[in-house]
Amino acid sequence: MQRKTIVGVDVRDLQISKSGVKTYLEELCKEFAKPDASIEFVFIRNRIPVYTGNNPWGKLLEHIRFQWWKQIMLPLKAKMKSCDVLFCTDFFVPVFSWGIKTVPVFHDAFFWEYPAHYNQYWRTLFIQLGLRAAKKAAFIVTPTIYTQEQIARYSGIAKEKIIPIHEGPKRFEGLGTGNPVGKPYILHIGTAEKRKNLPFLIKAFHELIQSRELSNAVDQNNTAADMIPPNLCLVLAGQFTNKSTINDAPTIMATIEALALKDRVILTGYLPDEAIPAYYTHAACYVFPSLNEGFGIPILEAFQYGTPVLIANNSCLPEVAGDAALAFDPTDQAALVAQLKRVQTNQSLRETLIAKGKERLQQFTWESATAELKGLFKYNKKV
């Protein structure tokens, strides 16, 4: 009888991450934990607490400990557990892996696309260790074809070695009872990084409510304008990052202040999982104005809860959303306002988007992602 393929999974990120990287790892671990006669997953844990504060010396120590974990402890533990393959979902696999096949996940190409957004020493470590190790890996997994092409373009790694495997939505429990805001609202969920383009969204929202008021002032019987609620709000859900190079909090706060929107733009901060379904369920629409993404899990989460979706027409977002979302140029404020008006005032369009979103969602599941990954791991064992 042939021995099972044994795959070691680095789960260190479950200790610290609150972003899509954590969702990716959590959802895959749920699938990996299901019995399989041909493959066994071993979850390799870092038992030492991870420092997440802002002290410079604490950060430096944690970077050293991270590399100690990746380059020494992780491959050693994988070898002791007789792993055939070592799977890491946070870009880094060990350079020397004791003969074990390695498979990293590159969620995006931001290290190359936004060099100024990274600490120069951290980026150097990625280039010298992370990229070097990735070039020695059996394969690299990415979430989209767009990301595959970007990584191949910047890294020089053969495109055939970079395998796009689509992700799925985070599987929340429940639908969420009651409007969490108490008013109608447009929704965005995500960390407030510069590439998320949130000041642009705030300005477009301001133009939308201003145009409603102007339309009603000119025409008291303007039915389309009346369909935009007078107390419509913009909800920006998610935490501000503590990374100064990518933190967009100052610009976001200044934009809200300049446009006198303190009562209309709601900043929720970090939302626990149990709170998120209610925000999707009751949103008038979900807007994704980002200038660049590697995947875009919130698109699928919005589809999951029957929320109409508007996306920027760039990077991987059209690849994920297909024809189930309205697209706009994320540098053209009037274009976004026009799409917001359409989705607010056209009930037939809303219903079409919701139906297409539900249909589109069927193409993005963690079960199918896991099946593709298992095929890759089993192939790796042979090569």
C-alpha positions in Angstrom: 0.0 0.0 0.0 1.4 3.4 -1.0 2.2 5.8 1.8 0.1 8.9 2.2 1.6 12.2 1.0 2.4 14.1 4.1 2.1 17.9 3.8 3.4 20.2 6.5 1.4 23.5 6.8 3.0 26.5 8.5 0.2 28.0 10.7 2.2 30.7 12.4 0.1 33.4 10.7 -2.9 32.3 12.7 -1.2 34.0 15.7 -1.0 37.4 14.2 -2.7 38.1 11.0 -6.2 39.8 10.8 -6.2 40.2 7.0 -7.1 38.1 4.0 -4.0 36.1 4.6 -5.5 34.8 7.8 -8.8 34.1 6.1 -6.9 32.1 3.4 -5.1 30.0 6.0 -8.1 29.5 8.3 -10.4 28.4 5.5 -7.8 26.0 4.0 -7.0 24.5 7.4 -10.7 23.6 7.8 -10.6 21.7 4.5 -7.2 20.1 5.2 -8.5 18.8 8.5 -11.1 16.6 6.7 -10.1 12.9 6.4 -8.4 11.9 3.1 -7.1 8.4 2.4 -4.3 9.7 0.1 -2.9 12.8 1.9 -2.2 13.8 5.5 -1.8 17.4 6.6 0.4 18.2 9.6 -0.1 21.7 11.1 3.3 23.0 12.3 2.9 25.6 15.1 5.2 28.2 16.5 4.9 27.8 20.3 6.5 31.2 21.0 4.2 34.2 21.3 4.6 36.7 18.4 5.3 40.4 19.2 2.8 42.7 17.5 3.6 46.0 19.2 5.2 49.2 17.8 8.5 49.2 19.8 11.3 49.4 17.2 13.5 47.0 19.2 10.6 44.6 19.6 9.9 44.7 15.9 13.6 44.0 15.1 13.6 41.1 17.5 10.5 39.7 16.0 12.0 39.9 12.5 15.0 37.9 13.7 12.7 35.3 15.3 10.6 35.1 12.2 13.6 34.2 10.1 14.8 31.8 12.8 11.4 30.1 12.5 11.3 30.0 8.7 14.9 29.0 8.0 15.7 26.7 11.0 12.8 25.6 13.1 10.1 25.1 10.4 12.1 22.8 8.1 13.5 20.9 11.1 10.0 20.3 12.4 8.8 19.3 8.9 11.7 16.8 8.6 10.9 15.3 12.0 7.3 14.8 10.9 8.4 13.1 7.7 6.8 15.7 5.5 7.0 15.3 1.7 5.9 18.9 1.1 6.0 22.1 3.1 3.2 24.6 2.4 3.6 28.3 3.6 0.9 30.9 2.9 2.9 34.0 3.8 5.4 34.3 0.9 8.3 32.8 2.8 9.5 29.2 2.7 13.0 28.0 3.9 15.9 28.3 1.6 17.2 25.0 2.7 14.5 22.5 3.4 16.2 19.1 4.0 15.0 17.7 0.7 11.4 18.5 1.4 9.5 20.1 -1.6 8.3 23.6 -0.7 5.3 25.5 -2.0 4.9 29.2 -1.0 1.8 31.4 -1.7 2.4 34.8 -3.2 -0.8 36.7 -2.7 0.3 39.7 -4.7 3.3 41.4 -6.2 3.3 44.4 -3.9 6.9 43.9 -2.8 7.9 44.9 -6.4 5.0 47.3 -7.3 5.2 49.4 -4.1 8.8 49.3 -2.9 8.4 52.5 -0.9 5.6 50.9 1.1 8.0 48.5 2.8 10.8 48.9 5.3 14.0 48.7 3.2 15.5 46.0 5.4 12.3 43.9 5.3 12.1 44.2 1.6 15.8 43.2 1.3 15.1 40.1 3.3 12.3 39.2 1.0 14.5 39.6 -2.1 17.5 37.8 -0.6 15.7 35.0 1.3 12.1 34.9 0.3 12.6 35.2 -3.5 15.7 33.0 -3.4 13.7 30.3 -1.6 10.7 30.7 -4.0 13.0 30.1 -7.0 14.0 26.8 -5.4 10.4 25.8 -4.6 8.6 23.2 -6.5 5.8 25.6 -7.4 4.4 29.0 -6.3 0.7 29.4 -5.7 -1.1 32.6 -6.5 -4.8 33.5 -6.1 -5.4 34.9 -9.7 -4.1 34.8 -13.2 -3.4 38.5 -12.9 -1.1 37.9 -9.9 0.6 35.1 -11.7 1.5 37.4 -14.6 2.7 40.2 -12.3 5.0 37.9 -10.3 6.4 36.3 -13.4 7.0 39.8 -14.8 8.9 41.1 -11.8 10.6 38.0 -10.4 11.9 36.4 -13.5 10.4 33.1 -12.4 8.9 31.0 -15.2 5.1 31.6 -15.5 4.6 27.8 -15.7 6.0 27.4 -12.2 3.4 29.9 -10.8 0.1 28.2 -10.4 -3.1 30.4 -10.0 -5.7 28.8 -7.7 -8.7 30.9 -6.9 -9.8 31.4 -3.3 -13.3 31.4 -1.7 -15.1 33.7 0.6 -14.7 33.7 4.4 -17.5 31.4 5.7 -19.2 33.4 8.4 -21.9 32.0 10.6 -25.4 33.5 10.4 -26.9 36.3 8.4 -26.6 39.0 11.0 -29.8 40.4 12.6 -30.7 44.0 12.5 -29.1 46.9 10.7 -25.8 47.6 12.6 -25.8 51.3 11.7 -29.5 52.0 12.0 -29.4 53.9 8.7 -29.0 53.0 5.0 -25.4 52.8 4.0 -22.8 52.1 1.4 -20.1 49.6 2.6 -16.4 49.1 2.3 -14.5 46.5 4.4 -10.7 46.4 4.5 -7.6 47.7 6.1 -7.1 51.4 5.5 -4.0 51.2 3.3 -3.1 53.8 0.6 -3.8 51.5 -2.3 -7.3 51.0 -1.1 -8.1 54.4 -2.4 -10.6 55.3 0.4 -10.3 59.1 0.1 -11.5 58.8 -3.5 -14.5 56.8 -2.2 -15.3 59.4 0.4 -15.2 62.2 -2.2 -17.4 60.2 -4.5 -19.9 59.6 -1.7 -19.9 63.3 -0.9 -20.6 64.1 -4.5 -23.5 61.6 -4.5 -25.3 63.1 -1.6 -24.6 66.6 -2.8 -26.1 65.8 -6.3 -29.2 64.3 -4.6 -29.8 67.5 -2.6 -29.2 69.6 -5.8 -31.5 67.5 -7.9 -34.3 67.8 -5.3 -33.8 71.6 -5.0 -34.2 72.0 -8.8 -37.0 69.4 -9.2 -39.2 68.6 -6.2 -40.6 65.6 -8.0 -37.3 64.0 -8.9 -38.2 60.4 -8.3 -34.7 59.1 -9.0 -33.1 61.4 -6.5 -35.7 60.5 -3.9 -34.6 56.9 -4.2 -31.3 57.8 -2.7 -32.0 58.0 1.1 -31.5 61.5 2.6 -29.7 59.9 5.5 -27.5 57.6 3.4 -24.1 56.9 5.1 -20.7 55.5 4.1 -19.4 52.7 6.4 -15.6 52.1 6.3 -15.1 48.9 8.2 -11.6 47.8 9.1 -8.6 48.7 11.1 -6.0 51.4 10.4 -2.6 49.8 9.8 0.3 50.5 12.1 2.7 50.5 9.2 3.5 54.2 8.5 4.6 53.6 4.9 1.1 52.4 3.9 -1.2 53.9 6.5 -3.8 56.2 4.9 -5.5 57.3 8.1 -4.3 60.9 8.0 -5.6 61.5 4.5 -8.9 59.7 5.3 -9.5 61.7 8.4 -8.5 65.0 6.7 -10.9 64.2 3.8 -13.8 63.6 6.2 -13.0 66.8 8.0 -12.7 68.9 4.9 -16.0 67.7 3.4 -17.9 68.0 6.8 -18.8 64.3 6.7 -18.2 63.3 10.4 -21.9 62.4 10.8 -22.1 60.6 7.4 -18.9 58.5 7.3 -18.8 55.8 9.9 -15.4 54.3 10.9 -16.1 51.0 12.7 -12.5 49.9 13.3 -11.7 46.2 13.3 -14.8 44.1 13.2 -14.9 40.6 14.8 -16.1 37.8 12.5 -19.5 37.6 14.3 -20.3 41.2 13.4 -19.5 41.2 9.7 -22.5 39.3 8.3 -24.9 42.0 9.5 -22.9 44.7 7.7 -23.0 42.9 4.4 -26.6 41.9 4.7 -28.0 45.4 5.3 -25.7 47.3 2.9 -27.1 49.2 0.0 -24.0 48.1 -2.0 -20.4 47.2 -1.5 -17.8 49.4 -3.2 -14.2 48.2 -3.9 -12.3 51.2 -5.2 -8.8 49.8 -4.7 -6.0 50.7 -7.1 -4.4 47.2 -6.9 -5.4 43.8 -5.4 -4.0 40.3 -5.5 -7.5 38.7 -5.1 -10.3 40.6 -3.4 -12.2 38.2 -0.9 -14.7 40.9 0.1 -16.2 40.7 -3.5 -17.1 37.1 -2.8 -18.3 37.8 0.7 -20.7 40.5 -0.7 -21.9 38.0 -3.3 -22.5 35.5 -0.4 -24.8 37.9 1.4 -26.7 39.2 -1.7 -25.1 42.7 -1.7 -24.7 44.5 -5.1 -21.0 45.1 -5.8 -19.1 47.9 -7.5 -15.5 47.3 -8.4 -12.5 49.3 -9.8 -11.8 48.2 -13.3 -8.2 47.2 -12.6 -5.8 44.4 -11.5 -7.5 41.2 -10.6 -10.9 42.6 -9.6 -12.7 42.0 -13.0 -11.2 38.5 -13.0 -12.9 37.7 -9.7 -16.2 39.6 -10.2 -16.8 38.8 -13.8 -20.1 40.3 -15.0 -21.6 40.2 -11.6 -20.4 43.7 -10.6 -20.5 47.2 -11.9 -17.1 48.5 -12.8 -15.6 52.1 -12.7 -12.3 53.9 -13.3 -10.9 54.4 -9.7 -9.4 57.7 -10.8 -12.7 59.1 -12.2 -14.9 60.3 -9.4 -17.8 61.0 -11.8 -17.7 57.5 -13.1 -18.1 56.0 -9.6 -20.9 58.5 -8.7 -22.8 57.5 -11.9 -22.5 53.8 -10.9 -23.6 54.5 -7.4 -26.7 56.3 -8.7 -27.5 53.4 -11.0 -27.4 50.8 -8.2 -29.3 53.1 -5.8 -32.1 53.9 -8.2 -32.6 50.9 -10.4 -34.2 48.0 -8.6 -34.1 45.7 -11.6 -30.3 46.3 -11.9 -29.9 45.5 -8.2 -31.8 42.2 -8.5 -29.7 41.3 -11.6 -26.4 42.0 -9.8 -27.5 40.0 -6.7 -28.5 37.0 -8.9 -25.3 37.1 -10.9 -23.3 37.4 -7.7 -24.8 34.2 -6.3 -24.1 32.4 -9.6 -20.5 33.8 -9.8 -19.8 32.7 -6.2 -20.2 29.0 -7.2 -16.9 29.3 -9.1 -15.0 30.2 -6.0 -15.0 27.7 -3.2 -12.5 26.5 -0.7 -13.4 22.9 -1.6 -12.3 23.4 -5.2 -9.2 25.3 -4.1 -8.3 22.5 -1.7 -8.8 19.9 -4.5 -6.4 21.8 -6.7 -3.8 22.2 -4.0 -4.0 18.5 -3.1 -3.3 17.6 -6.7 -0.3 19.9 -6.7 1.1 18.4 -3.4 0.7 14.9 -4.7 2.5 15.8 -7.9 5.3 17.5 -5.9 5.9 14.3 -4.0 6.8 12.5 -7.2 9.0 15.2 -8.8 
